[in-house]
Amino acid sequence: MQFSVRASLEQFTLPHPSGEGKLTISVAAPAAPLPDTGVPVLYVLDGDLLFGMAAEIGRAVSSVAAFPAHYVVGIGYDAGYADVLKLRTADLAPPITADALESLGGLGATIGGAHSGGADAFLTFLTGALRAAIAERYPRTAGGRQILFGHSLGGLFAARALLTRPDSFSAFIASSPSLWWDGFSVLDELPAFRERLAALPRPPRVFVDVGAREQEPPTSVPDGMGVTLEEAQAQIRAARMVDAAREFAAALSDAGVIELRHVAFAEDDHVSAAPAAILHGMRFALGRDR
């Protein structure tokens, strides 16, 4: 892989939590001078797709004195796009019922929906083996904020990590979260989340975003997605991306999340919302609210 990042870049591998294969870990150190300790870390899911973008944004904003320098860590597979679609589903999505999988039609096969269910193990990997490796290689991150960014299925993963283990990160950025997965079953965690949140000495910051155009019916379907245009339009309607993100943020507020920001990016769709979410989500996660 090649990235247009001018900051120091390192890549290494770690065993996949399933025991099969390896994950490619990409780390961009900020170009700006660093304090001895307390440097924040942004963990970016879907590193094959989003790490380069997040690292370049981090490098650029870290050159501004008001924006803290931070490490960017991408978790990826170093695989082709078709394989990444399936590998990410296995790691980022919780299990899906047979009926919910059938409702996805050909898209379910394209993204490997039948092999989903590894989200809990993947979260344990992020907070265990990966975090330990980062702490060892970059000791200046000791005491720094640990921030999770996920988009789409990664946004679903971030939302579920927040609900089930709100102490696992200092801040969660759930960008265009696929809350529709398995019939919105992730929302079943909300009652228990209220109690988990109340037990924390310091609740996390939470940023939930979506592109304001994500509920607009598509006029075409990319090749290889496994669905017709009519099926894609029906799935977009059922996903309720914009409404669901707004309702999710409201539910988090009702559950007791105090430091919460919800944004619907006015001109963005599902793809173009990602870079805006990285920039504005990190600004909020780092306490730069304005």
C-alpha positions in Angstrom: 0.0 0.0 0.0 1.1 3.6 -0.7 -0.1 6.6 1.1 0.4 10.3 0.5 1.2 11.0 4.2 4.3 13.1 4.9 4.3 12.2 8.6 6.3 9.2 9.8 4.5 6.0 8.7 5.0 2.5 10.0 3.3 -0.8 9.2 3.3 -4.1 11.0 1.1 -7.1 11.3 -0.6 -8.8 14.2 -2.4 -12.2 14.3 -6.1 -12.0 13.6 -8.2 -12.7 16.7 -9.8 -15.7 14.9 -6.3 -17.3 14.8 -6.4 -17.3 11.0 -4.4 -14.8 9.0 -3.0 -11.4 10.0 -4.2 -7.8 10.2 -2.2 -5.0 8.8 -1.6 -2.2 11.2 -0.7 1.2 9.8 0.5 4.0 12.1 1.0 7.7 11.2 2.9 9.7 13.7 2.1 13.4 13.7 4.5 15.8 12.0 4.1 18.3 14.9 6.3 18.2 18.0 4.9 15.9 20.7 4.7 16.1 24.5 6.5 13.3 26.4 3.2 11.6 27.3 -0.5 11.9 26.8 -0.6 11.9 23.0 -4.1 10.8 21.7 -4.6 7.9 19.4 -7.3 7.6 16.7 -8.1 4.0 15.8 -9.5 3.9 12.3 -11.6 0.8 11.2 -11.5 -0.1 7.5 -7.9 0.9 7.4 -7.5 -0.3 3.7 -10.1 2.3 2.7 -9.8 5.1 5.3 -6.4 5.2 6.9 -4.7 7.3 4.3 -7.4 9.9 4.4 -7.4 10.0 8.2 -3.7 10.2 8.4 -3.5 13.1 5.9 -6.2 15.0 7.8 -4.4 14.4 11.1 -1.1 15.6 9.7 -2.7 18.7 8.3 -4.7 19.7 11.3 -1.9 18.9 13.7 0.1 21.7 12.1 -2.4 24.1 13.6 -1.5 25.0 17.2 -5.1 24.8 18.4 -5.5 21.1 17.2 -3.6 18.6 19.3 -1.2 16.3 17.5 -2.3 12.7 17.5 -1.4 9.3 16.2 -3.6 7.6 13.6 -3.8 3.8 13.6 -5.5 2.0 10.8 -6.6 -1.6 11.0 -6.8 -3.4 7.6 -6.4 -6.6 5.7 -4.1 -5.6 2.8 -6.4 -7.4 0.5 -8.4 -6.7 -2.7 -11.6 -4.8 -2.5 -13.9 -7.8 -3.0 -12.2 -9.6 -0.2 -12.1 -6.6 2.1 -15.9 -6.4 1.8 -16.3 -9.9 3.3 -13.5 -9.7 5.8 -14.8 -6.4 7.3 -18.3 -7.8 7.7 -16.9 -10.8 9.6 -15.1 -8.5 12.1 -17.3 -5.5 12.3 -20.9 -6.8 12.3 -22.6 -8.8 15.0 -24.5 -11.9 14.1 -27.5 -11.7 11.7 -30.6 -13.8 11.7 -31.5 -15.8 8.6 -34.5 -13.7 7.9 -32.5 -10.5 8.1 -29.8 -11.9 5.9 -32.4 -13.0 3.3 -33.8 -9.5 3.2 -30.4 -8.2 1.9 -30.7 -10.4 -1.2 -27.5 -10.5 -3.3 -25.9 -7.8 -1.2 -25.7 -10.3 1.7 -23.5 -12.6 -0.4 -21.4 -9.8 -1.8 -20.4 -8.6 1.7 -20.3 -12.1 3.3 -23.1 -11.5 5.7 -23.4 -15.2 6.6 -19.9 -15.0 8.2 -20.7 -12.0 10.4 -20.5 -12.2 14.2 -16.9 -11.5 15.1 -17.5 -8.0 16.5 -17.0 -8.9 20.2 -13.8 -10.7 19.5 -12.6 -7.8 17.3 -13.3 -5.3 20.1 -11.3 -7.4 22.5 -8.4 -7.4 20.0 -8.6 -3.6 19.6 -8.5 -3.0 23.4 -6.1 -5.8 24.1 -3.4 -6.9 21.7 -3.5 -3.9 19.4 -3.6 -1.3 22.2 -0.7 -3.1 24.0 1.4 -3.1 20.7 0.8 0.7 20.2 1.7 1.4 23.8 4.9 -0.5 23.5 6.0 1.0 20.1 4.8 4.6 20.9 5.3 5.2 24.7 4.3 8.8 24.3 0.7 7.7 23.9 0.6 6.7 27.6 -2.3 8.5 29.3 -3.6 9.9 26.0 -7.2 9.7 24.8 -8.1 6.5 23.0 -10.6 7.3 20.2 -12.5 4.9 17.9 -13.6 5.9 14.4 -15.8 3.7 12.3 -17.9 4.4 9.2 -20.8 2.4 7.8 -20.5 -1.1 9.2 -17.6 0.4 11.1 -20.0 3.0 12.4 -22.3 0.1 13.6 -19.2 -1.5 15.3 -18.4 1.8 17.1 -22.1 2.2 18.1 -22.2 -1.4 19.5 -18.8 -1.0 21.2 -20.2 2.2 22.9 -23.4 0.4 24.0 -21.8 -2.8 25.3 -18.4 -1.5 26.5 -18.6 2.3 27.0 -15.4 2.2 29.0 -13.4 0.8 26.1 -12.5 4.1 24.5 -12.4 7.8 25.6 -14.5 8.8 22.6 -16.5 7.1 19.9 -17.1 8.4 16.4 -20.0 6.5 14.8 -20.1 7.8 11.3 -23.1 6.8 9.1 -23.7 3.8 11.3 -25.4 0.8 9.7 -27.9 0.6 12.6 -30.3 -1.3 10.3 -28.1 -4.4 10.5 -30.1 -7.4 11.7 -33.3 -5.4 12.0 -31.8 -2.7 14.2 -31.1 -5.3 16.9 -28.1 -3.2 18.2 -30.7 -0.9 19.8 -31.7 -3.7 22.1 -28.5 -2.8 24.1 -29.9 0.6 25.0 -31.5 -0.4 28.4 -28.4 -2.0 29.7 -26.3 0.8 28.3 -27.9 3.3 30.6 -26.7 1.3 33.6 -23.2 0.7 32.2 -22.9 4.4 31.5 -24.0 5.5 35.0 -21.3 3.2 36.5 -18.5 5.0 34.8 -16.4 7.7 36.6 -15.9 9.5 33.3 -18.4 8.8 30.4 -17.0 8.9 26.9 -17.5 11.6 24.3 -19.8 10.5 21.4 -20.0 11.8 17.9 -22.8 10.5 15.6 -22.9 11.7 12.1 -24.6 10.9 8.8 -24.8 12.4 5.3 -28.1 14.3 5.0 -28.5 12.8 1.5 -28.2 9.2 2.6 -32.0 8.5 2.4 -32.3 9.7 -1.1 -33.1 6.8 -3.5 -30.1 5.9 -5.6 -30.3 6.3 -9.3 -27.7 3.6 -10.1 -26.0 0.7 -8.4 -22.2 0.0 -8.5 -21.2 -3.1 -10.4 -20.8 -6.2 -8.3 -23.1 -5.2 -5.5 -25.4 -8.1 -6.2 -28.7 -6.1 -6.2 -30.9 -4.4 -8.7 -31.7 -0.7 -8.6 -35.2 -1.4 -7.3 -33.8 -3.7 -4.5 -31.2 -1.0 -3.6 -33.9 1.6 -3.4 -36.0 -0.6 -1.1 -33.0 -1.3 1.1 -32.2 2.5 1.4 -35.8 3.2 2.5 -35.7 0.4 5.1 -32.3 1.5 6.4 -33.6 5.0 7.3 -30.0 6.1 7.7 -30.7 9.8 8.4 -33.6 9.3 10.7 -32.0 6.3 12.5 -28.8 8.3 13.2 -30.8 11.2 14.6 -33.0 8.9 16.8 -29.9 7.0 18.0 -28.3 10.2 19.1 -31.4 11.2 20.9 -31.6 7.8 22.6 -27.9 8.2 23.8 -28.7 11.6 25.2 -31.7 10.2 27.0 -29.5 7.4 28.4 -27.2 9.9 30.0 -24.5 10.7 27.4 -23.6 14.3 28.2 -20.8 15.1 25.8 -22.6 14.2 22.6 -22.7 15.7 19.1 -25.0 14.7 16.3 -24.4 16.1 12.8 -26.1 15.5 9.4 -23.7 16.9 6.8 -26.0 18.8 4.5 -24.5 18.1 1.1 -23.0 14.6 1.8 -24.0 11.1 0.9 -22.8 7.8 2.5 -19.4 8.0 0.9 -18.6 11.7 1.1 -19.6 11.9 4.8 -16.5 10.0 5.8 -13.8 12.7 5.5 -16.1 15.3 7.1 -16.7 12.9 10.0 -13.0 12.3 10.5 -12.3 16.0 10.8 -15.3 17.1 12.8 -15.5 13.9 14.9 -11.8 14.3 15.9 -12.3 17.9 16.8 -15.1 17.0 19.1 -13.4 13.9 20.5 -10.4 16.0 21.4 -12.5 18.6 23.1 -12.3 21.3 20.4 -16.1 21.8 20.3 -16.0 24.9 18.2 
